[in-house]
Amino acid sequence: METIKARARKWGNSIGLVIPKDVVKKENIHPGKYVEILIPKKTNVLKETFGTFKFKKTAQQILTPL
Protein backbone atom coordinates (compact mmCIF):
# COMPACT_ATOMS: atom_id res chain seq x y z
CA MET A 1 0.00 0.00 0.00
CA GLU A 2 1.27 3.47 -0.90
CA THR A 3 0.31 6.82 0.63
CA ILE A 4 0.40 9.80 -1.75
CA LYS A 5 -1.03 13.28 -2.01
CA ALA A 6 -2.86 14.04 -5.24
CA ARG A 7 -4.62 17.21 -6.34
CA ALA A 8 -8.19 16.77 -7.55
CA ARG A 9 -8.73 18.20 -11.03
CA LYS A 10 -11.80 18.95 -13.11
CA TRP A 11 -12.30 16.25 -15.74
CA GLY A 12 -15.40 16.98 -17.83
CA ASN A 13 -18.31 16.97 -15.37
CA SER A 14 -16.34 14.90 -12.86
CA ILE A 15 -13.27 15.18 -10.65
CA GLY A 16 -10.15 13.13 -11.42
CA LEU A 17 -6.99 12.26 -9.51
CA VAL A 18 -3.59 11.82 -11.13
CA ILE A 19 -1.46 9.04 -9.67
CA PRO A 20 2.32 9.59 -10.01
CA LYS A 21 4.10 7.33 -12.52
CA ASP A 22 6.42 5.74 -9.95
CA VAL A 23 3.43 4.68 -7.81
CA VAL A 24 1.66 3.29 -10.89
CA LYS A 25 4.71 1.11 -11.65
CA LYS A 26 5.30 0.05 -8.05
CA GLU A 27 1.66 -0.93 -7.45
CA ASN A 28 1.18 -2.40 -10.97
CA ILE A 29 -1.82 -0.18 -11.75
CA HIS A 30 -3.14 -0.29 -15.30
CA PRO A 31 -6.22 1.09 -17.10
CA GLY A 32 -9.35 -0.74 -15.99
CA LYS A 33 -7.87 -1.89 -12.68
CA TYR A 34 -9.79 -0.92 -9.55
CA VAL A 35 -7.97 0.95 -6.80
CA GLU A 36 -9.16 1.79 -3.30
CA ILE A 37 -8.93 5.42 -2.18
CA LEU A 38 -9.24 6.36 1.49
CA ILE A 39 -10.31 9.96 2.09
CA PRO A 40 -9.73 11.15 5.66
CA LYS A 41 -12.18 13.69 6.98
CA LYS A 42 -10.42 16.95 7.84
CA THR A 43 -11.36 18.71 11.03
CA ASN A 44 -11.02 22.29 12.14
CA VAL A 45 -7.74 22.51 14.07
CA LEU A 46 -8.81 25.68 15.89
CA LYS A 47 -11.95 24.03 17.25
CA GLU A 48 -9.88 21.08 18.49
CA THR A 49 -7.36 23.43 20.14
CA PHE A 50 -10.00 25.55 21.89
CA GLY A 51 -11.65 22.40 23.20
CA THR A 52 -8.39 21.03 24.62
CA PHE A 53 -6.56 23.89 26.32
CA LYS A 54 -7.85 26.19 29.04
CA PHE A 55 -7.66 29.92 28.20
CA LYS A 56 -8.46 32.99 30.30
CA LYS A 57 -10.09 34.63 27.26
CA THR A 58 -12.96 33.21 25.23
CA ALA A 59 -12.41 32.05 21.65
CA GLN A 60 -14.28 35.13 20.39
CA GLN A 61 -12.01 37.50 22.37
CA ILE A 62 -8.87 35.79 21.01
CA LEU A 63 -10.11 35.88 17.39
CA THR A 64 -11.35 39.50 17.49
CA PRO A 65 -8.59 41.97 16.47
CA LEU A 66 -7.73 44.74 18.92
C-alpha positions as a printed Julia matrix, in Angstrom:
66×3 Matrix{Float64}:
   0.0    0.0     0.0
   1.27   3.47   -0.9
   0.31   6.82    0.63
   0.4    9.8    -1.75
  -1.03  13.28   -2.01
  -2.86  14.04   -5.24
  -4.62  17.21   -6.34
  -8.19  16.77   -7.55
  -8.73  18.2   -11.03
 -11.8   18.95  -13.11
 -12.3   16.25  -15.74
 -15.4   16.98  -17.83
 -18.31  16.97  -15.37
 -16.34  14.9   -12.86
 -13.27  15.18  -10.65
 -10.15  13.13  -11.42
  -6.99  12.26   -9.51
  -3.59  11.82  -11.13
  -1.46   9.04   -9.67
   2.32   9.59  -10.01
   4.1    7.33  -12.52
   6.42   5.74   -9.95
   3.43   4.68   -7.81
   1.66   3.29  -10.89
   4.71   1.11  -11.65
   5.3    0.05   -8.05
   1.66  -0.93   -7.45
   1.18  -2.4   -10.97
  -1.82  -0.18  -11.75
  -3.14  -0.29  -15.3
  -6.22   1.09  -17.1
  -9.35  -0.74  -15.99
  -7.87  -1.89  -12.68
  -9.79  -0.92   -9.55
  -7.97   0.95   -6.8
  -9.16   1.79   -3.3
  -8.93   5.42   -2.18
  -9.24   6.36    1.49
 -10.31   9.96    2.09
  -9.73  11.15    5.66
 -12.18  13.69    6.98
 -10.42  16.95    7.84
 -11.36  18.71   11.03
 -11.02  22.29   12.14
  -7.74  22.51   14.07
  -8.81  25.68   15.89
 -11.95  24.03   17.25
  -9.88  21.08   18.49
  -7.36  23.43   20.14
 -10.0   25.55   21.89
 -11.65  22.4    23.2
  -8.39  21.03   24.62
  -6.56  23.89   26.32
  -7.85  26.19   29.04
  -7.66  29.92   28.2
  -8.46  32.99   30.3
 -10.09  34.63   27.26
 -12.96  33.21   25.23
 -12.41  32.05   21.65
 -14.28  35.13   20.39
 -12.01  37.5    22.37
  -8.87  35.79   21.01
 -10.11  35.88   17.39
 -11.35  39.5    17.49
  -8.59  41.97   16.47
  -7.73  44.74   18.92
